[in-house]
Amino acid sequence: MSKAEIIEITNGFLVDEFEVDGDLITSEANLKDTLGLDSLDYVDLVVTIEANFGVKLGEADFVGVVSFQDFYDLIENKIKAKV
């Protein structure tokens, strides 16, 4: 799966399921500030990632994830590690 596909799928479910304004999602934007998710929303986010990409994320995986680019890289690295 290409990085572009990861970004497209991720942004799609963030807009559709988490009601994030697509215009606010940029590579440099702060993930936490832009999404405004509470702890329950993060659980939903992890479940959605698993459903879309077949990878599991834990709390420790989010350490150091600040921007959307970091988030895309995390997903991409998890997918590559699974193969």
PDB file with SEQRES, HELIX, SHEET and CRYST1 records, atoms N, CA, C and O in Angstrom:
SEQRES   1 A   83  MET SER LYS ALA GLU ILE ILE GLU ILE THR ASN GLY PHE          
SEQRES   2 A   83  LEU VAL ASP GLU PHE GLU VAL ASP GLY ASP LEU ILE THR          
SEQRES   3 A   83  SER GLU ALA ASN LEU LYS ASP THR LEU GLY LEU ASP SER          
SEQRES   4 A   83  LEU ASP TYR VAL ASP LEU VAL VAL THR ILE GLU ALA ASN          
SEQRES   5 A   83  PHE GLY VAL LYS LEU GLY GLU ALA ASP PHE VAL GLY VAL          
SEQRES   6 A   83  VAL SER PHE GLN ASP PHE TYR ASP LEU ILE GLU ASN LYS          
SEQRES   7 A   83  ILE LYS ALA LYS VAL                                          
HELIX    1 AA1 LYS A    3  PHE A   18  1                                  16    
HELIX    2 AA2 GLY A   22  LEU A   24  5                                   3    
HELIX    3 AA3 LEU A   31  LEU A   35  1                                   5    
HELIX    4 AA4 SER A   39  PHE A   53  1                                  15    
HELIX    5 AA5 GLU A   59  PHE A   62  5                                   4    
HELIX    6 AA6 PHE A   68  LYS A   82  1                                  15    
CRYST1    1.000    1.000    1.000  90.00  90.00  90.00 P 1           1          
ATOM      1  N   MET A   1       0.858  -1.177   0.000  1.00  0.00           N  
ATOM      2  CA  MET A   1       0.000   0.000   0.000  1.00  0.00           C  
ATOM      3  C   MET A   1       0.900   1.235   0.000  1.00  0.00           C  
ATOM      4  O   MET A   1       1.851   1.326   0.776  1.00  0.00           O  
ATOM      5  N   SER A   2       0.587   2.168  -0.873  1.00  0.00           N  
ATOM      6  CA  SER A   2       1.404   3.373  -0.982  1.00  0.00           C  
ATOM      7  C   SER A   2       1.048   4.382   0.108  1.00  0.00           C  
ATOM      8  O   SER A   2      -0.016   4.318   0.722  1.00  0.00           O  
ATOM      9  N   LYS A   3       1.970   5.307   0.324  1.00  0.00           N  
ATOM     10  CA  LYS A   3       1.731   6.370   1.307  1.00  0.00           C  
ATOM     11  C   LYS A   3       0.505   7.192   0.907  1.00  0.00           C  
ATOM     12  O   LYS A   3      -0.284   7.590   1.763  1.00  0.00           O  
ATOM     13  N   ALA A   4       0.347   7.446  -0.395  1.00  0.00           N  
ATOM     14  CA  ALA A   4      -0.816   8.211  -0.871  1.00  0.00           C  
ATOM     15  C   ALA A   4      -2.121   7.503  -0.536  1.00  0.00           C  
ATOM     16  O   ALA A   4      -3.103   8.148  -0.168  1.00  0.00           O  
ATOM     17  N   GLU A   5      -2.135   6.174  -0.663  1.00  0.00           N  
ATOM     18  CA  GLU A   5      -3.347   5.412  -0.318  1.00  0.00           C  
ATOM     19  C   GLU A   5      -3.625   5.482   1.177  1.00  0.00           C  
ATOM     20  O   GLU A   5      -4.774   5.617   1.595  1.00  0.00           O  
ATOM     21  N   ILE A   6      -2.576   5.389   1.975  1.00  0.00           N  
ATOM     22  CA  ILE A   6      -2.733   5.490   3.430  1.00  0.00           C  
ATOM     23  C   ILE A   6      -3.329   6.843   3.798  1.00  0.00           C  
ATOM     24  O   ILE A   6      -4.255   6.921   4.605  1.00  0.00           O  
ATOM     25  N   ILE A   7      -2.797   7.904   3.204  1.00  0.00           N  
ATOM     26  CA  ILE A   7      -3.283   9.256   3.494  1.00  0.00           C  
ATOM     27  C   ILE A   7      -4.740   9.401   3.056  1.00  0.00           C  
ATOM     28  O   ILE A   7      -5.560   9.954   3.789  1.00  0.00           O  
ATOM     29  N   GLU A   8      -5.058   8.910   1.872  1.00  0.00           N  
ATOM     30  CA  GLU A   8      -6.428   9.029   1.358  1.00  0.00           C  
ATOM     31  C   GLU A   8      -7.424   8.278   2.243  1.00  0.00           C  
ATOM     32  O   GLU A   8      -8.479   8.815   2.582  1.00  0.00           O  
ATOM     33  N   ILE A   9      -7.098   7.047   2.615  1.00  0.00           N  
ATOM     34  CA  ILE A   9      -7.989   6.250   3.464  1.00  0.00           C  
ATOM     35  C   ILE A   9      -8.126   6.896   4.838  1.00  0.00           C  
ATOM     36  O   ILE A   9      -9.233   7.038   5.359  1.00  0.00           O  
ATOM     37  N   THR A  10      -6.994   7.285   5.419  1.00  0.00           N  
ATOM     38  CA  THR A  10      -7.002   7.880   6.759  1.00  0.00           C  
ATOM     39  C   THR A  10      -7.816   9.174   6.786  1.00  0.00           C  
ATOM     40  O   THR A  10      -8.676   9.357   7.647  1.00  0.00           O  
ATOM     41  N   ASN A  11      -7.540  10.063   5.844  1.00  0.00           N  
ATOM     42  CA  ASN A  11      -8.279  11.323   5.808  1.00  0.00           C  
ATOM     43  C   ASN A  11      -9.756  11.071   5.568  1.00  0.00           C  
ATOM     44  O   ASN A  11     -10.602  11.779   6.115  1.00  0.00           O  
ATOM     45  N   GLY A  12     -10.075  10.071   4.759  1.00  0.00           N  
ATOM     46  CA  GLY A  12     -11.473   9.739   4.479  1.00  0.00           C  
ATOM     47  C   GLY A  12     -12.232   9.347   5.727  1.00  0.00           C  
ATOM     48  O   GLY A  12     -13.334   9.842   5.965  1.00  0.00           O  
ATOM     49  N   PHE A  13     -11.650   8.455   6.537  1.00  0.00           N  
ATOM     50  CA  PHE A  13     -12.394   8.062   7.735  1.00  0.00           C  
ATOM     51  C   PHE A  13     -12.363   9.135   8.813  1.00  0.00           C  
ATOM     52  O   PHE A  13     -13.270   9.191   9.643  1.00  0.00           O  
ATOM     53  N   LEU A  14     -11.345   9.985   8.821  1.00  0.00           N  
ATOM     54  CA  LEU A  14     -11.347  11.088   9.791  1.00  0.00           C  
ATOM     55  C   LEU A  14     -12.476  12.069   9.484  1.00  0.00           C  
ATOM     56  O   LEU A  14     -13.134  12.571  10.395  1.00  0.00           O  
ATOM     57  N   VAL A  15     -12.693  12.337   8.212  1.00  0.00           N  
ATOM     58  CA  VAL A  15     -13.766  13.251   7.808  1.00  0.00           C  
ATOM     59  C   VAL A  15     -15.132  12.597   8.014  1.00  0.00           C  
ATOM     60  O   VAL A  15     -16.038  13.213   8.576  1.00  0.00           O  
ATOM     61  N   ASP A  16     -15.280  11.359   7.564  1.00  0.00           N  
ATOM     62  CA  ASP A  16     -16.583  10.690   7.614  1.00  0.00           C  
ATOM     63  C   ASP A  16     -16.996  10.248   9.012  1.00  0.00           C  
ATOM     64  O   ASP A  16     -18.123  10.497   9.441  1.00  0.00           O  
ATOM     65  N   GLU A  17     -16.082   9.590   9.720  1.00  0.00           N  
ATOM     66  CA  GLU A  17     -16.450   8.991  11.000  1.00  0.00           C  
ATOM     67  C   GLU A  17     -16.161   9.876  12.209  1.00  0.00           C  
ATOM     68  O   GLU A  17     -16.823   9.760  13.241  1.00  0.00           O  
ATOM     69  N   PHE A  18     -15.177  10.755  12.081  1.00  0.00           N  
ATOM     70  CA  PHE A  18     -14.807  11.600  13.214  1.00  0.00           C  
ATOM     71  C   PHE A  18     -15.185  13.062  12.991  1.00  0.00           C  
ATOM     72  O   PHE A  18     -14.899  13.923  13.823  1.00  0.00           O  
ATOM     73  N   GLU A  19     -15.832  13.329  11.853  1.00  0.00           N  
ATOM     74  CA  GLU A  19     -16.376  14.645  11.527  1.00  0.00           C  
ATOM     75  C   GLU A  19     -15.345  15.763  11.622  1.00  0.00           C  
ATOM     76  O   GLU A  19     -15.631  16.852  12.121  1.00  0.00           O  
ATOM     77  N   VAL A  20     -14.140  15.475  11.135  1.00  0.00           N  
ATOM     78  CA  VAL A  20     -13.076  16.465  11.096  1.00  0.00           C  
ATOM     79  C   VAL A  20     -13.183  17.214   9.776  1.00  0.00           C  
ATOM     80  O   VAL A  20     -13.404  16.607   8.728  1.00  0.00           O  
ATOM     81  N   ASP A  21     -13.028  18.525   9.827  1.00  0.00           N  
ATOM     82  CA  ASP A  21     -13.032  19.345   8.619  1.00  0.00           C  
ATOM     83  C   ASP A  21     -11.805  18.973   7.783  1.00  0.00           C  
ATOM     84  O   ASP A  21     -10.671  19.160   8.222  1.00  0.00           O  
ATOM     85  N   GLY A  22     -12.033  18.453   6.592  1.00  0.00           N  
ATOM     86  CA  GLY A  22     -10.957  18.007   5.726  1.00  0.00           C  
ATOM     87  C   GLY A  22      -9.932  19.084   5.411  1.00  0.00           C  
ATOM     88  O   GLY A  22      -8.766  18.778   5.166  1.00  0.00           O  
ATOM     89  N   ASP A  23     -10.358  20.345   5.415  1.00  0.00           N  
ATOM     90  CA  ASP A  23      -9.438  21.446   5.136  1.00  0.00           C  
ATOM     91  C   ASP A  23      -8.407  21.633   6.246  1.00  0.00           C  
ATOM     92  O   ASP A  23      -7.353  22.228   6.021  1.00  0.00           O  
ATOM     93  N   LEU A  24      -8.706  21.130   7.436  1.00  0.00           N  
ATOM     94  CA  LEU A  24      -7.787  21.275   8.567  1.00  0.00           C  
ATOM     95  C   LEU A  24      -6.719  20.186   8.597  1.00  0.00           C  
ATOM     96  O   LEU A  24      -5.728  20.292   9.319  1.00  0.00           O  
ATOM     97  N   ILE A  25      -6.935  19.139   7.804  1.00  0.00           N  
ATOM     98  CA  ILE A  25      -6.003  18.017   7.800  1.00  0.00           C  
ATOM     99  C   ILE A  25      -4.879  18.295   6.798  1.00  0.00           C  
ATOM    100  O   ILE A  25      -5.058  18.185   5.585  1.00  0.00           O  
ATOM    101  N   THR A  26      -3.726  18.655   7.342  1.00  0.00           N  
ATOM    102  CA  THR A  26      -2.516  18.839   6.533  1.00  0.00           C  
ATOM    103  C   THR A  26      -1.403  18.051   7.197  1.00  0.00           C  
ATOM    104  O   THR A  26      -1.490  17.713   8.377  1.00  0.00           O  
ATOM    105  N   SER A  27      -0.373  17.764   6.451  1.00  0.00           N  
ATOM    106  CA  SER A  27       0.741  16.972   6.979  1.00  0.00           C  
ATOM    107  C   SER A  27       1.359  17.598   8.217  1.00  0.00           C  
ATOM    108  O   SER A  27       1.790  16.895   9.130  1.00  0.00           O  
ATOM    109  N   GLU A  28       1.400  18.937   8.242  1.00  0.00           N  
ATOM    110  CA  GLU A  28       2.063  19.647   9.338  1.00  0.00           C  
ATOM    111  C   GLU A  28       1.146  19.909  10.530  1.00  0.00           C  
ATOM    112  O   GLU A  28       1.630  20.234  11.613  1.00  0.00           O  
ATOM    113  N   ALA A  29      -0.168  19.774  10.352  1.00  0.00           N  
ATOM    114  CA  ALA A  29      -1.121  20.113  11.420  1.00  0.00           C  
ATOM    115  C   ALA A  29      -0.921  19.210  12.630  1.00  0.00           C  
ATOM    116  O   ALA A  29      -0.546  18.045  12.496  1.00  0.00           O  
ATOM    117  N   ASN A  30      -1.175  19.762  13.805  1.00  0.00           N  
ATOM    118  CA  ASN A  30      -1.080  19.012  15.049  1.00  0.00           C  
ATOM    119  C   ASN A  30      -2.258  18.044  15.134  1.00  0.00           C  
ATOM    120  O   ASN A  30      -3.417  18.460  15.109  1.00  0.00           O  
ATOM    121  N   LEU A  31      -1.954  16.762  15.234  1.00  0.00           N  
ATOM    122  CA  LEU A  31      -2.982  15.720  15.234  1.00  0.00           C  
ATOM    123  C   LEU A  31      -3.972  15.904  16.379  1.00  0.00           C  
ATOM    124  O   LEU A  31      -5.183  15.933  16.159  1.00  0.00           O  
ATOM    125  N   LYS A  32      -3.467  16.027  17.577  1.00  0.00           N  
ATOM    126  CA  LYS A  32      -4.326  16.116  18.759  1.00  0.00           C  
ATOM    127  C   LYS A  32      -5.193  17.374  18.730  1.00  0.00           C  
ATOM    128  O   LYS A  32      -6.392  17.307  18.999  1.00  0.00           O  
ATOM    129  N   ASP A  33      -4.595  18.510  18.406  1.00  0.00           N  
ATOM    130  CA  ASP A  33      -5.350  19.763  18.379  1.00  0.00           C  
ATOM    131  C   ASP A  33      -6.415  19.759  17.287  1.00  0.00           C  
ATOM    132  O   ASP A  33      -7.534  20.227  17.501  1.00  0.00           O  
ATOM    133  N   THR A  34      -6.066  19.231  16.118  1.00  0.00           N  
ATOM    134  CA  THR A  34      -6.989  19.242  14.990  1.00  0.00           C  
ATOM    135  C   THR A  34      -8.160  18.292  15.222  1.00  0.00           C  
ATOM    136  O   THR A  34      -9.311  18.632  14.949  1.00  0.00           O  
ATOM    137  N   LEU A  35      -7.857  17.105  15.726  1.00  0.00           N  
ATOM    138  CA  LEU A  35      -8.919  16.114  15.925  1.00  0.00           C  
ATOM    139  C   LEU A  35      -9.763  16.415  17.152  1.00  0.00           C  
ATOM    140  O   LEU A  35     -10.964  16.147  17.158  1.00  0.00           O  
ATOM    141  N   GLY A  36      -9.152  16.968  18.187  1.00  0.00           N  
ATOM    142  CA  GLY A  36      -9.894  17.270  19.404  1.00  0.00           C  
ATOM    143  C   GLY A  36     -10.550  16.042  20.011  1.00  0.00           C  
ATOM    144  O   GLY A  36     -11.677  16.112  20.500  1.00  0.00           O  
ATOM    145  N   LEU A  37      -9.847  14.919  19.980  1.00  0.00           N  
ATOM    146  CA  LEU A  37     -10.412  13.664  20.460  1.00  0.00           C  
ATOM    147  C   LEU A  37     -10.221  13.497  21.958  1.00  0.00           C  
ATOM    148  O   LEU A  37      -9.208  13.907  22.524  1.00  0.00           O  
ATOM    149  N   ASP A  38     -11.219  12.886  22.588  1.00  0.00           N  
ATOM    150  CA  ASP A  38     -11.056  12.515  23.986  1.00  0.00           C  
ATOM    151  C   ASP A  38     -10.563  11.063  24.030  1.00  0.00           C  
ATOM    152  O   ASP A  38     -10.357  10.453  22.982  1.00  0.00           O  
ATOM    153  N   SER A  39     -10.376  10.516  25.212  1.00  0.00           N  
ATOM    154  CA  SER A  39      -9.796   9.175  25.326  1.00  0.00           C  
ATOM    155  C   SER A  39     -10.674   8.108  24.685  1.00  0.00           C  
ATOM    156  O   SER A  39     -10.158   7.137  24.131  1.00  0.00           O  
ATOM    157  N   LEU A  40     -11.977   8.272  24.750  1.00  0.00           N  
ATOM    158  CA  LEU A  40     -12.882   7.309  24.115  1.00  0.00           C  
ATOM    159  C   LEU A  40     -12.768   7.379  22.589  1.00  0.00           C  
ATOM    160  O   LEU A  40     -12.833   6.358  21.905  1.00  0.00           O  
ATOM    161  N   ASP A  41     -12.598   8.589  22.072  1.00  0.00           N  
ATOM    162  CA  ASP A  41     -12.422   8.761  20.629  1.00  0.00           C  
ATOM    163  C   ASP A  41     -11.132   8.094  20.150  1.00  0.00           C  
ATOM    164  O   ASP A  41     -11.082   7.554  19.045  1.00  0.00           O  
ATOM    165  N   TYR A  42     -10.088   8.133  20.987  1.00  0.00           N  
ATOM    166  CA  TYR A  42      -8.834   7.484  20.603  1.00  0.00           C  
ATOM    167  C   TYR A  42      -9.027   5.971  20.476  1.00  0.00           C  
ATOM    168  O   TYR A  42      -8.432   5.337  19.606  1.00  0.00           O  
ATOM    169  N   VAL A  43      -9.856   5.401  21.342  1.00  0.00           N  
ATOM    170  CA  VAL A  43     -10.161   3.973  21.236  1.00  0.00           C  
ATOM    171  C   VAL A  43     -10.847   3.710  19.901  1.00  0.00           C  
ATOM    172  O   VAL A  43     -10.501   2.761  19.198  1.00  0.00           O  
ATOM    173  N   ASP A  44     -11.818   4.550  19.552  1.00  0.00           N  
ATOM    174  CA  ASP A  44     -12.496   4.408  18.256  1.00  0.00           C  
ATOM    175  C   ASP A  44     -11.522   4.554  17.101  1.00  0.00           C  
ATOM    176  O   ASP A  44     -11.621   3.844  16.100  1.00  0.00           O  
ATOM    177  N   LEU A  45     -10.580   5.477  17.242  1.00  0.00           N  
ATOM    178  CA  LEU A  45      -9.579   5.700  16.195  1.00  0.00           C  
ATOM    179  C   LEU A  45      -8.713   4.454  16.004  1.00  0.00           C  
ATOM    180  O   LEU A  45      -8.444   4.054  14.872  1.00  0.00           O  
ATOM    181  N   VAL A  46      -8.283   3.849  17.095  1.00  0.00           N  
ATOM    182  CA  VAL A  46      -7.458   2.644  17.027  1.00  0.00           C  
ATOM    183  C   VAL A  46      -8.239   1.500  16.384  1.00  0.00           C  
ATOM    184  O   VAL A  46      -7.693   0.757  15.568  1.00  0.00           O  
ATOM    185  N   VAL A  47      -9.506   1.357  16.746  1.00  0.00           N  
ATOM    186  CA  VAL A  47     -10.355   0.316  16.158  1.00  0.00           C  
ATOM    187  C   VAL A  47     -10.542   0.564  14.659  1.00  0.00           C  
ATOM    188  O   VAL A  47     -10.511  -0.375  13.864  1.00  0.00           O  
ATOM    189  N   THR A  48     -10.734   1.813  14.283  1.00  0.00           N  
ATOM    190  CA  THR A  48     -10.911   2.162  12.869  1.00  0.00           C  
ATOM    191  C   THR A  48      -9.645   1.891  12.071  1.00  0.00           C  
ATOM    192  O   THR A  48      -9.717   1.407  10.942  1.00  0.00           O  
ATOM    193  N   ILE A  49      -8.495   2.193  12.639  1.00  0.00           N  
ATOM    194  CA  ILE A  49      -7.229   1.909  11.969  1.00  0.00           C  
ATOM    195  C   ILE A  49      -7.067   0.403  11.765  1.00  0.00           C  
ATOM    196  O   ILE A  49      -6.651  -0.049  10.698  1.00  0.00           O  
ATOM    197  N   GLU A  50      -7.401  -0.360  12.797  1.00  0.00           N  
ATOM    198  CA  GLU A  50      -7.293  -1.815  12.673  1.00  0.00           C  
ATOM    199  C   GLU A  50      -8.232  -2.349  11.589  1.00  0.00           C  
ATOM    200  O   GLU A  50      -7.860  -3.233  10.816  1.00  0.00           O  
ATOM    201  N   ALA A  51      -9.437  -1.811  11.540  1.00  0.00           N  
ATOM    202  CA  ALA A  51     -10.418  -2.247  10.539  1.00  0.00           C  
ATOM    203  C   ALA A  51      -9.979  -1.897   9.120  1.00  0.00           C  
ATOM    204  O   ALA A  51     -10.196  -2.675   8.191  1.00  0.00           O  
ATOM    205  N   ASN A  52      -9.368  -0.736   8.953  1.00  0.00           N  
ATOM    206  CA  ASN A  52      -8.980  -0.271   7.613  1.00  0.00           C  
ATOM    207  C   ASN A  52      -7.635  -0.804   7.140  1.00  0.00           C  
ATOM    208  O   ASN A  52      -7.431  -1.018   5.945  1.00  0.00           O  
ATOM    209  N   PHE A  53      -6.719  -1.017   8.080  1.00  0.00           N  
ATOM    210  CA  PHE A  53      -5.358  -1.378   7.681  1.00  0.00           C  
ATOM    211  C   PHE A  53      -4.884  -2.726   8.226  1.00  0.00           C  
ATOM    212  O   PHE A  53      -3.830  -3.216   7.820  1.00  0.00           O  
ATOM    213  N   GLY A  54      -5.638  -3.322   9.128  1.00  0.00           N  
ATOM    214  CA  GLY A  54      -5.250  -4.619   9.675  1.00  0.00           C  
ATOM    215  C   GLY A  54      -4.056  -4.571  10.604  1.00  0.00           C  
ATOM    216  O   GLY A  54      -3.368  -5.576  10.782  1.00  0.00           O  
ATOM    217  N   VAL A  55      -3.798  -3.407  11.204  1.00  0.00           N  
ATOM    218  CA  VAL A  55      -2.693  -3.278  12.159  1.00  0.00           C  
ATOM    219  C   VAL A  55      -3.230  -2.770  13.484  1.00  0.00           C  
ATOM    220  O   VAL A  55      -4.204  -2.020  13.538  1.00  0.00           O  
ATOM    221  N   LYS A  56      -2.569  -3.199  14.552  1.00  0.00           N  
ATOM    222  CA  LYS A  56      -2.981  -2.774  15.884  1.00  0.00           C  
ATOM    223  C   LYS A  56      -2.035  -1.697  16.386  1.00  0.00           C  
ATOM    224  O   LYS A  56      -0.820  -1.775  16.201  1.00  0.00           O  
ATOM    225  N   LEU A  57      -2.614  -0.698  17.022  1.00  0.00           N  
ATOM    226  CA  LEU A  57      -1.834   0.372  17.634  1.00  0.00           C  
ATOM    227  C   LEU A  57      -2.115   0.377  19.127  1.00  0.00           C  
ATOM    228  O   LEU A  57      -3.249   0.189  19.568  1.00  0.00           O  
ATOM    229  N   GLY A  58      -1.063   0.595  19.885  1.00  0.00           N  
ATOM    230  CA  GLY A  58      -1.205   0.728  21.322  1.00  0.00           C  
ATOM    231  C   GLY A  58      -0.878   2.153  21.743  1.00  0.00           C  
ATOM    232  O   GLY A  58      -0.444   2.975  20.937  1.00  0.00           O  
ATOM    233  N   GLU A  59      -1.091   2.418  22.999  1.00  0.00           N  
ATOM    234  CA  GLU A  59      -0.823   3.763  23.524  1.00  0.00           C  
ATOM    235  C   GLU A  59       0.624   4.181  23.276  1.00  0.00           C  
ATOM    236  O   GLU A  59       0.893   5.337  22.948  1.00  0.00           O  
ATOM    237  N   ALA A  60       1.543   3.253  23.432  1.00  0.00           N  
ATOM    238  CA  ALA A  60       2.960   3.550  23.255  1.00  0.00           C  
ATOM    239  C   ALA A  60       3.279   3.966  21.818  1.00  0.00           C  
ATOM    240  O   ALA A  60       4.229   4.713  21.582  1.00  0.00           O  
ATOM    241  N   ASP A  61       2.490   3.483  20.862  1.00  0.00           N  
ATOM    242  CA  ASP A  61       2.735   3.834  19.459  1.00  0.00           C  
ATOM    243  C   ASP A  61       2.529   5.326  19.202  1.00  0.00           C  
ATOM    244  O   ASP A  61       3.123   5.885  18.280  1.00  0.00           O  
ATOM    245  N   PHE A  62       1.699   5.961  20.006  1.00  0.00           N  
ATOM    246  CA  PHE A  62       1.384   7.372  19.785  1.00  0.00           C  
ATOM    247  C   PHE A  62       2.409   8.318  20.407  1.00  0.00           C  
ATOM    248  O   PHE A  62       2.343   9.528  20.192  1.00  0.00           O  
ATOM    249  N   VAL A  63       3.350   7.782  21.171  1.00  0.00           N  
ATOM    250  CA  VAL A  63       4.410   8.613  21.745  1.00  0.00           C  
ATOM    251  C   VAL A  63       5.232   9.177  20.594  1.00  0.00           C  
ATOM    252  O   VAL A  63       5.723   8.423  19.754  1.00  0.00           O  
ATOM    253  N   GLY A  64       5.381  10.464  20.552  1.00  0.00           N  
ATOM    254  CA  GLY A  64       6.144  11.107  19.491  1.00  0.00           C  
ATOM    255  C   GLY A  64       5.327  11.457  18.262  1.00  0.00           C  
ATOM    256  O   GLY A  64       5.837  12.089  17.336  1.00  0.00           O  
ATOM    257  N   VAL A  65       4.060  11.052  18.241  1.00  0.00           N  
ATOM    258  CA  VAL A  65       3.190  11.407  17.114  1.00  0.00           C  
ATOM    259  C   VAL A  65       2.579  12.771  17.409  1.00  0.00           C  
ATOM    260  O   VAL A  65       1.740  12.916  18.298  1.00  0.00           O  
ATOM    261  N   VAL A  66       3.015  13.760  16.648  1.00  0.00           N  
ATOM    262  CA  VAL A  66       2.532  15.125  16.853  1.00  0.00           C  
ATOM    263  C   VAL A  66       1.700  15.575  15.661  1.00  0.00           C  
ATOM    264  O   VAL A  66       0.593  16.086  15.824  1.00  0.00           O  
ATOM    265  N   SER A  67       2.237  15.383  14.471  1.00  0.00           N  
ATOM    266  CA  SER A  67       1.571  15.870  13.262  1.00  0.00           C  
ATOM    267  C   SER A  67       0.851  14.732  12.537  1.00  0.00           C  
ATOM    268  O   SER A  67       1.022  13.556  12.859  1.00  0.00           O  
ATOM    269  N   PHE A  68       0.052  15.114  11.562  1.00  0.00           N  
ATOM    270  CA  PHE A  68      -0.592  14.102  10.731  1.00  0.00           C  
ATOM    271  C   PHE A  68       0.458  13.303   9.982  1.00  0.00           C  
ATOM    272  O   PHE A  68       0.280  12.104   9.769  1.00  0.00           O  
ATOM    273  N   GLN A  69       1.563  13.948   9.574  1.00  0.00           N  
ATOM    274  CA  GLN A  69       2.633  13.219   8.891  1.00  0.00           C  
ATOM    275  C   GLN A  69       3.185  12.117   9.780  1.00  0.00           C  
ATOM    276  O   GLN A  69       3.438  11.005   9.316  1.00  0.00           O  
ATOM    277  N   ASP A  70       3.374  12.427  11.070  1.00  0.00           N  
ATOM    278  CA  ASP A  70       3.836  11.408  12.023  1.00  0.00           C  
ATOM    279  C   ASP A  70       2.838  10.251  12.080  1.00  0.00           C  
ATOM    280  O   ASP A  70       3.230   9.086  12.137  1.00  0.00           O  
ATOM    281  N   PHE A  71       1.561  10.582  12.064  1.00  0.00           N  
ATOM    282  CA  PHE A  71       0.490   9.589  12.139  1.00  0.00           C  
ATOM    283  C   PHE A  71       0.495   8.693  10.899  1.00  0.00           C  
ATOM    284  O   PHE A  71       0.385   7.472  11.010  1.00  0.00           O  
ATOM    285  N   TYR A  72       0.625   9.303   9.721  1.00  0.00           N  
ATOM    286  CA  TYR A  72       0.691   8.524   8.477  1.00  0.00           C  
ATOM    287  C   TYR A  72       1.921   7.612   8.489  1.00  0.00           C  
ATOM    288  O   TYR A  72       1.850   6.452   8.082  1.00  0.00           O  
ATOM    289  N   ASP A  73       3.049   8.152   8.961  1.00  0.00           N  
ATOM    290  CA  ASP A  73       4.281   7.363   9.022  1.00  0.00           C  
ATOM    291  C   ASP A  73       4.116   6.179   9.970  1.00  0.00           C  
ATOM    292  O   ASP A  73       4.585   5.079   9.678  1.00  0.00           O  
ATOM    293  N   LEU A  74       3.458   6.397  11.092  1.00  0.00           N  
ATOM    294  CA  LEU A  74       3.201   5.331  12.054  1.00  0.00           C  
ATOM    295  C   LEU A  74       2.407   4.202  11.406  1.00  0.00           C  
ATOM    296  O   LEU A  74       2.763   3.030  11.532  1.00  0.00           O  
ATOM    297  N   ILE A  75       1.340   4.561  10.717  1.00  0.00           N  
ATOM    298  CA  ILE A  75       0.507   3.550  10.056  1.00  0.00           C  
ATOM    299  C   ILE A  75       1.316   2.821   8.983  1.00  0.00           C  
ATOM    300  O   ILE A  75       1.265   1.595   8.888  1.00  0.00           O  
ATOM    301  N   GLU A  76       2.053   3.572   8.186  1.00  0.00           N  
ATOM    302  CA  GLU A  76       2.854   2.965   7.127  1.00  0.00           C  
ATOM    303  C   GLU A  76       3.887   1.995   7.703  1.00  0.00           C  
ATOM    304  O   GLU A  76       4.082   0.902   7.172  1.00  0.00           O  
ATOM    305  N   ASN A  77       4.543   2.395   8.782  1.00  0.00           N  
ATOM    306  CA  ASN A  77       5.553   1.532   9.405  1.00  0.00           C  
ATOM    307  C   ASN A  77       4.932   0.273   9.994  1.00  0.00           C  
ATOM    308  O   ASN A  77       5.525  -0.804   9.926  1.00  0.00           O  
ATOM    309  N   LYS A  78       3.748   0.402  10.569  1.00  0.00           N  
ATOM    310  CA  LYS A  78       3.043  -0.766  11.119  1.00  0.00           C  
ATOM    311  C   LYS A  78       2.668  -1.732  10.007  1.00  0.00           C  
ATOM    312  O   LYS A  78       2.795  -2.947  10.164  1.00  0.00           O  
ATOM    313  N   ILE A  79       2.208  -1.194   8.884  1.00  0.00           N  
ATOM    314  CA  ILE A  79       1.834  -2.033   7.741  1.00  0.00           C  
ATOM    315  C   ILE A  79       3.067  -2.763   7.206  1.00  0.00           C  
ATOM    316  O   ILE A  79       3.009  -3.961   6.930  1.00  0.00           O  
ATOM    317  N   LYS A  80       4.175  -2.048   7.061  1.00  0.00           N  
ATOM    318  CA  LYS A  80       5.417  -2.660   6.560  1.00  0.00           C  
ATOM    319  C   LYS A  80       5.933  -3.740   7.515  1.00  0.00           C  
ATOM    320  O   LYS A  80       6.445  -4.770   7.076  1.00  0.00           O  
ATOM    321  N   ALA A  81       5.796  -3.499   8.809  1.00  0.00           N  
ATOM    322  CA  ALA A  81       6.280  -4.466   9.805  1.00  0.00           C  
ATOM    323  C   ALA A  81       5.437  -5.737   9.787  1.00  0.00           C  
ATOM    324  O   ALA A  81       5.912  -6.814  10.148  1.00  0.00           O  
ATOM    325  N   LYS A  82       4.197  -5.603   9.367  1.00  0.00           N  
ATOM    326  CA  LYS A  82       3.281  -6.749   9.334  1.00  0.00           C  
ATOM    327  C   LYS A  82       3.608  -7.694   8.188  1.00  0.00           C  
ATOM    328  O   LYS A  82       3.356  -8.896   8.277  1.00  0.00           O  
ATOM    329  N   VAL A  83       4.165  -7.156   7.116  1.00  0.00           N  
ATOM    330  CA  VAL A  83       4.418  -7.959   5.908  1.00  0.00           C  
ATOM    331  C   VAL A  83       5.594  -8.881   6.067  1.00  0.00           C  
ATOM    332  O   VAL A  83       5.931  -9.618   5.140  1.00  0.00           O  
TER     333      VAL A  83                                                      
END                                                                             
